[in-house]
């Protein structure tokens, strides 16, 4: 009564291993880039004001109606 059969599945090709060797120039430039990014992401690179805060006058205006 059952007219279905199992599908025919072929075996996949073998997976090639990724190369493990890296060039000295590539690894040194990667390390240099990582060191440069770590140095740039220090605490002072994100501070926009000093310890006193913003000392200038605030740029505020009155209420506006739809930008007029």
N, C-alpha and C positions, 0 to 999 in steps of 0.2 A: 503494500500500500504506500509505503514511503518511497517517493521517487527521487529523493535527494541523496547525494553522495558527498564525501569529504572533498574539500578543495585540494588541489595538488599544489603544494608549497615547495618551491625550490630553495636550496640552502644558500644563504647570502655569502658573498665573498669574504675572505678573512680581513679583519681590520688591521691596518698598518699602524705600528707604534709611532708616536710622535718623536722627533729627534730630540736627544737629550743634551747634545753639545751646543754651546753658545760661543759666539765670537767674543774675544776679550774686549774689543771696542764697544760692542753692544752692551755688555754687562756694565762696563765702566760708565758709559753715557747714561744708562738707566739709573745707576746708583747716584750719579751726579744730579740728575733731574729730580730724583726723590729727595736728596739732601737740600736742593734749592727750594723745593716746594715746602719742606718742613720748616726751613728758615723763614720763608715768606709768610707762613701761616701763624706766626707768633702773635702774642697778645697785642702788641703795639700796632700791628698792621690793620686792626679793626677799630681802633679808637679814633673817633672823629673830633673829640673835644679834649681839653685838658682836665685837670683836677677841679678847676673852678666851674666847669660846665660852659654852656654858651653864654657869653657875657654881652653880646650885642642885643639890640632891640628886636623883639619878636615881630615878624611880619604878619600881623593880623589885620583884618578889615571887618567892617560891619556885615550884617546879614545881606545876602544877595538873593534875588529872585531869578532862578534859572540862569545864573551866570551874568546877570546885568549889573 
